[in-house]
Amino acid sequence: MKKLLSLVAKSVMQSVDADKPTSVSAIIVAAGNSTRMGGVSKQLIDICGLPVIVRTAMAFESCAQIKEIIIVAKSDQISVTDELMRSHNITKFKCSVVGGDTRSESVKHGFEATDPGIAYVAIHDAARCLITPDEINNVIGCAKRFGAAIAAARSVDTLKLSSDGETIDGTIDRNTVWRAQTPQVFSRAVYETALYAQKNNATATDDAMLCENLGIKVHIAECTGENLKITTPRDVAIAESIINGRTK
């Protein structure tokens, strides 16, 4: 069965037409529990005068290829999310939807709210508020050529492998290692095939894994290490420093 699904997915990949005009639905996932932020919703934290979720939405708003923005939020944050989008004039905002028990389920809820006539979907972590329109366009361009692409940064650290967590088994060639980021952009047909072909998506830590599990090649669109994910209070200070540096 997996082999058959893989063949179907590859057939869909081959049908991607890079010459067609690109329209993209953005799904911004903001339904996490923010456990490492001490229970404070990281999507609503103010960074240099703007809430995280607003900074993220503004980056997608600025991309001409993005036609609609769907935000996946916790049930108790739907109204505040809607109000933030309105008050900051995010004109491409379509709606907020309630997230699920897992990230994969949350993305599925967002995907089902997108316009089925739009050819591509871009899935992004709301907490990655330092993403730039140029980086978004770079990933979209890569997905347009190949059907599936992710933002990723090269590893700058020396990486060690340890099977017991106490001793070193060896050193990994860091030239072969990439730090996965978002957005992750897919042809609608490719992503829909990957999303619904697998019964258990709960173990997927990102959307690219759904494609990888079917043997679909996901291409890398290189981004900088500045596209960090706001996870801890320390990340807030780093993000503010980066934003202030860009302003200067």
Buried (B, 14 or more C-beta within 10 A) or exposed (E): EEEEBBEEBBEBBEEBEEEEEBBBBBBBBBBBEBEBBEEEBBBBBEBBEBBBBBBBBBBBBBBEBBBBBBBBBBEEBBEBBBEBBEEBEBEBBBBBBBBBEBBBBBBBBBBEBBEEEBBBBBBBBBBBBBBBBEBBBBBBBBBBEBBBBBBBBBBEEEEEEEEEEEEEEEEBEEEEEBBBBBBBBBBBBBBBBBBEBBEEBEEBEBBBBBBBBBEBEBBBBBBBEBBBBBBBEEBBEBBBEBBEEEEE
